[in-house]
Amino acid sequence: MLVNLTPNTRPVPFEYPQRLLGRIHKWLGENNYHDEISLYSFSWLQGSRKKGEFLDFKYGAKWFISAFDMPFVQELVRGVFQNSHVEYGMEVKDISLVETPQFGTKAQFWLGSPVFLKRNEIDEAGKEFQKYYLYNDEITNELLTQSLQTKLQIAGISDPNLKVYFDTSYDKAKTKMMRIKNKNYRASMCPVIIEGKSESLAFAWNVGVGNNTGMGFGALR
């Protein structure tokens, strides 16, 4: 769904996505979505300009939230009607429900938020740590595919020929650091190409790609 927001009345810090996550869960009320593998995604706010050490949404903002399960969207809309406040003085101006596009078997997707990839690794001392992967790492595309396959299996969708990979021909690809809950995350800003069943592409459009989509990473548009 597309959420249109009013202009902010207070400065918006660069780490604002964590506040969007909190707002979504307040709208949902008591739920288990936060504890499960996320079959939903949300974009970062569109329409900002940098103003000193903060962001400003002088003309308001557009915010995309999507999910595989319709009950998720219904609960979200109900929560918005009960309290339209977002953060930093911004309010929900209106909501538009957007139908999932009809996809073929291959499509390029632009990003609504950076793609984050991680895996648990073991160091030489036998201690577990999290390793982050970026768009230009050799194993990244394999991890992207694995991540979406896992979510497809949870949704009961089989697509053994699925391929997910960064479009490295894009000459403006870059990485971006984001701080959420006192932790730094480095993620990739690079278009993604998906090959597979049309059902799989539609699924990805709703749930996003990579890890931590429920925290505001990997939203597609």
C-alpha positions as CSV (number, residue, x, y, z in Angstrom):
1,M,0.0,0.0,0.0
2,L,1.1,3.6,-0.6
3,V,1.0,5.9,2.4
4,N,1.1,9.7,1.8
5,L,2.4,11.7,4.7
6,T,2.2,15.3,5.7
7,P,5.3,17.5,5.9
8,N,7.4,17.1,9.1
9,T,7.3,19.7,11.8
10,R,10.5,18.6,13.5
11,P,13.9,17.6,12.1
12,V,14.1,14.0,10.8
13,P,17.4,12.2,11.8
14,F,19.1,9.9,9.2
15,E,18.4,6.9,11.4
16,Y,14.6,7.4,11.2
17,P,13.8,4.0,9.7
18,Q,13.8,2.4,13.2
19,R,11.0,4.8,14.2
20,L,9.0,3.6,11.1
21,L,9.4,0.0,12.3
22,G,8.1,1.0,15.7
23,R,5.1,2.8,14.2
24,I,4.2,-0.2,12.1
25,H,4.1,-2.5,15.2
26,K,2.1,0.1,17.1
27,W,-0.5,0.0,14.3
28,L,-0.5,-3.8,14.2
29,G,-1.0,-4.0,18.0
30,E,-0.1,-7.3,19.6
31,N,1.4,-9.5,16.9
32,N,4.0,-12.2,16.2
33,Y,5.2,-10.7,13.0
34,H,8.3,-9.2,14.7
35,D,9.4,-12.7,15.9
36,E,9.0,-14.6,12.6
37,I,10.8,-14.4,9.3
38,S,9.3,-11.3,7.7
39,L,6.9,-11.8,4.8
40,Y,6.5,-8.1,4.5
41,S,8.7,-5.1,3.7
42,F,8.6,-1.3,3.8
43,S,10.4,1.4,2.0
44,W,12.3,4.4,3.3
45,L,10.5,7.7,3.0
46,Q,10.6,9.3,-0.4
47,G,10.7,13.1,-0.9
48,S,13.5,14.2,1.4
49,R,16.2,16.8,1.1
50,K,19.2,17.2,3.4
51,K,19.0,20.1,5.7
52,G,22.2,20.4,7.8
53,E,22.5,17.2,9.8
54,F,18.9,16.2,9.3
55,L,16.3,15.4,6.6
56,D,13.4,17.6,5.7
57,F,10.2,16.6,3.9
58,K,8.9,20.0,3.0
59,Y,6.2,18.6,0.7
60,G,5.4,15.5,2.6
61,A,6.6,12.0,1.9
62,K,5.6,8.8,0.2
63,W,5.9,5.5,2.0
64,F,5.4,2.0,0.6
65,I,4.4,-0.9,2.8
66,S,3.6,-4.4,1.4
67,A,3.1,-7.9,2.5
68,F,2.3,-11.4,1.3
69,D,-0.6,-11.8,3.8
70,M,-3.7,-9.6,3.3
71,P,-4.6,-9.8,7.0
72,F,-1.3,-7.9,7.7
73,V,-2.4,-5.1,5.5
74,Q,-5.9,-5.1,6.9
75,E,-4.6,-4.8,10.5
76,L,-2.2,-2.1,9.4
77,V,-5.0,0.0,7.8
78,R,-7.1,-0.5,10.9
79,G,-4.3,0.8,13.1
80,V,-3.8,3.9,10.9
81,F,-7.5,4.8,11.2
82,Q,-7.2,4.6,15.0
83,N,-4.0,6.8,15.1
84,S,-2.7,8.5,12.0
85,H,0.4,9.9,13.8
86,V,3.8,8.6,12.4
87,E,6.8,10.5,13.7
88,Y,8.5,14.0,13.7
89,G,5.1,15.7,13.4
90,M,4.2,13.7,10.2
91,E,0.7,12.3,9.9
92,V,-0.9,9.9,7.4
93,K,-2.7,12.1,4.8
94,D,-4.2,9.2,2.8
95,I,-3.7,5.5,1.9
96,S,-4.0,3.8,-1.5
97,L,-4.1,0.1,-1.8
98,V,-1.9,-0.9,-4.8
99,E,-2.5,-4.2,-6.6
100,T,0.5,-6.4,-7.2
101,P,1.7,-6.0,-10.8
102,Q,1.5,-8.8,-13.3
103,F,5.0,-10.1,-13.9
104,G,6.6,-12.3,-16.5
105,T,9.5,-14.6,-15.7
106,K,12.2,-12.0,-15.5
107,A,12.2,-8.4,-14.2
108,Q,14.6,-5.7,-12.9
109,F,13.5,-4.1,-9.6
110,W,14.6,-0.8,-8.3
111,L,15.0,-0.4,-4.5
112,G,12.7,1.2,-2.0
113,S,15.4,0.7,0.6
114,P,19.0,-0.8,0.6
115,V,19.4,-4.6,0.5
116,F,21.1,-6.1,3.6
117,L,22.7,-9.5,3.6
118,K,24.3,-11.4,6.5
119,R,25.3,-14.9,7.5
120,N,26.5,-16.4,10.8
121,E,30.2,-17.4,10.5
122,I,32.8,-19.1,12.8
123,D,36.1,-17.4,13.3
124,E,39.5,-19.1,13.9
125,A,38.8,-19.2,17.6
126,G,35.5,-21.0,17.1
127,K,33.5,-18.0,18.0
128,E,30.4,-17.1,16.0
129,F,30.0,-13.7,14.4
130,Q,27.9,-12.1,11.7
131,K,29.4,-11.4,8.4
132,Y,27.8,-8.8,6.0
133,Y,27.8,-9.2,2.3
134,L,27.6,-6.4,-0.3
135,Y,26.5,-6.2,-4.0
136,N,30.0,-6.8,-5.3
137,D,30.9,-9.8,-3.1
138,E,31.4,-13.1,-5.1
139,I,28.9,-15.1,-3.0
140,T,26.2,-12.3,-2.8
141,N,23.9,-13.5,-5.5
142,E,23.8,-17.0,-4.2
143,L,22.8,-15.7,-0.7
144,L,20.1,-13.4,-2.3
145,T,18.6,-16.5,-4.0
146,Q,18.8,-18.6,-0.8
147,S,17.1,-15.9,1.2
148,L,14.1,-15.6,-1.2
149,Q,13.9,-19.4,-1.5
150,T,13.5,-19.7,2.2
151,K,10.6,-17.2,2.2
152,L,9.0,-18.9,-0.8
153,Q,9.0,-22.2,1.1
154,I,7.4,-20.7,4.1
155,A,4.6,-19.4,1.8
156,G,4.3,-22.8,0.1
157,I,5.7,-21.7,-3.2
158,S,8.1,-24.0,-5.1
159,D,10.5,-22.4,-7.7
160,P,13.6,-24.5,-8.1
161,N,14.9,-22.4,-11.0
162,L,14.7,-19.1,-9.1
163,K,17.6,-16.7,-9.5
164,V,18.1,-13.4,-7.7
165,Y,21.1,-11.2,-8.4
166,F,22.3,-7.6,-8.3
167,D,22.4,-5.7,-11.6
168,T,26.1,-4.8,-11.5
169,S,25.8,-3.1,-14.9
170,Y,24.2,-0.2,-12.9
171,D,27.0,2.3,-12.7
172,K,25.7,4.1,-9.7
173,A,25.7,1.1,-7.3
174,K,27.0,2.0,-3.8
175,T,26.7,0.9,-0.2
176,K,25.0,2.7,2.6
177,M,25.4,2.6,6.3
178,M,22.4,2.8,8.6
179,R,22.2,2.8,12.3
180,I,19.2,1.0,13.8
181,K,18.8,0.2,17.5
182,N,22.4,1.3,18.3
183,K,23.8,-1.1,15.7
184,N,25.4,-0.2,12.3
185,Y,24.2,-2.0,9.2
186,R,26.0,-1.6,5.8
187,A,23.7,-2.5,2.9
188,S,23.7,-2.3,-0.9
189,M,22.0,0.3,-3.2
190,C,21.9,-1.5,-6.5
191,P,19.0,-2.7,-8.6
192,V,18.0,-6.4,-8.4
193,I,17.1,-8.8,-11.2
194,I,14.9,-11.8,-10.5
195,E,14.3,-14.8,-12.8
196,G,11.7,-17.4,-12.0
197,K,8.0,-18.0,-11.9
198,S,5.8,-15.0,-12.3
199,E,4.3,-15.9,-8.9
200,S,7.8,-15.7,-7.3
201,L,8.4,-12.3,-8.8
202,A,5.1,-11.0,-7.4
203,F,5.9,-12.5,-4.0
204,A,9.3,-10.7,-4.0
205,W,7.7,-7.4,-4.9
206,N,5.6,-7.7,-1.7
207,V,8.1,-9.2,0.8
208,G,11.4,-7.7,-0.5
209,V,14.8,-9.4,-0.8
210,G,17.7,-10.1,1.5
211,N,17.7,-10.1,5.3
212,N,15.9,-7.9,7.8
213,T,13.1,-6.8,5.4
214,G,11.0,-6.4,8.5
215,M,13.4,-3.7,9.7
216,G,13.2,-1.6,6.5
217,F,15.7,-3.3,4.2
218,G,15.3,-4.8,0.8
219,A,12.0,-3.2,-0.3
220,L,11.4,-3.4,-4.0
221,R,9.6,-1.1,-6.4
